[in-house]
Amino acid sequence: MKFICILITILLSFSSIQAQNQDFDENFTYGSYFTPEPSPYFLSGNWSLLSNSPNSVSRSCCAFVEIGGVPYLYQFGGGNSTTELRRVARLNLSNNTWQNNYSVMPYAVSSGTAIAVNGGAEIYVFGGNSPNGLGKTLKYNVVSNTWETKADMLTKITDALVVKHSETNIIIIGGGDGFFGQNALKTNKVQIYNTVSNTYSYSTDYPIQCAMHGGGLYRDSIITAGGYTTGGVSVSNCYKGVINPMNMSITWSPITNYPAGPITRMASYVAVKGTGVGVMFTGGAVGGSIPTAATHFWNFCTQSWQPGLPDNTQARSNYKATGRGYDMVYTTGGYTTNTNSNRTEYLSFTHIEGPCMNMVGINGNNNTIPHSFELKQNYPNPFNPQTLIGFSLPKGTNVRIIVSDVSGKQVSELANSFYVSGNHAVNFNASELSSGIYFYTLITNEFTETRKMLLVK
């Protein structure tokens, strides 16, 4: 009898270990799916293939940058061995040629996220690898090809949804230890990383403990979808988060569930084209187990799931997306049926239509399209240490907003991306600056204006 008890204990322990899988859930989560209702607004795009990555890896991440006018797609980590998990490759998009082993990260990263900042001059990689290397923040200098290890996360995780709110604030939502299984780590903590002070702080908790979810951010609005939660269950839950830029708190509310049902580790990215804006989700593992090629789109303007995008070229999960501007999205790597993938492709949007009257958050559009460009006086002014800078655009355009001191030295870049027509605002946090007069400048292809503000501490 004692021998039988010991044997049962060993078998149970072995079963628990087997359930800890990095690439797919051995226990399928059942759920319902639906086809989004037809929309009066047109949505279309096309997937195109690029050269396969030299690395067939699951759980890598990627970022797009330009160096001297040459566009590159960087691929970071993923795989199983230490060599794979620290490896960096890059694709020269001008000649469609990969350069493997281009750099080596200081830590192994599985299911991380790469975020480009400072106009693509730097890339932050957030995540790590279980058990002892979770919660890493790695800063990559694109020009010098060098790495710097920054502060660890307060809650040490990988496999989170990571989005850039500004050049200063990066938001890390949920996350886990990178494994499937009932005992795998998941958290509902939302962490804010400040790139200037190299510090982390907590924001409002996510509604559920969750890892392996997708999503995107536009201005002050976050859309999240799917993921893996308590008890080893995939979910179809979707949420909208509205950021208060004054204190970086987030108000979460549920939205319509994901059309494909419970799903994990899809690639996702924000897309803007013409009068429309939304978040694209592609691939993923339905029920945590079955790879899909389906592509879905949450339209910010209609606040609903919108049909119209084609499937990608290979059903797979366990990969990330990045963007060239807002109307071209790249993906590489992943996990397809029983094997890793080196597939590299991009989705080019041809139409995203929508009224954009339902945008939420202080940086969203209102119902009136301005007749002219305008840079507004910041409020409050004088301020300490935060203030809002408003501006109006009569049409969609690339926008850059910089802050300079009295000597003309640039001290901050508040915006450098495409904005749709409408009234917008960005938050400026001067906590790292000394009292004095500063100048902020709005720069577009057709308009430039500078105003003065006063920081009093």
Summary of the structure (lengths in Angstrom):
residues: 457
radius of gyration: 22.0
end to end distance: 75.0
largest distance: 84.9
contacts: 1677
relative contact order: 0.13
helix: 5%
strand: 47%
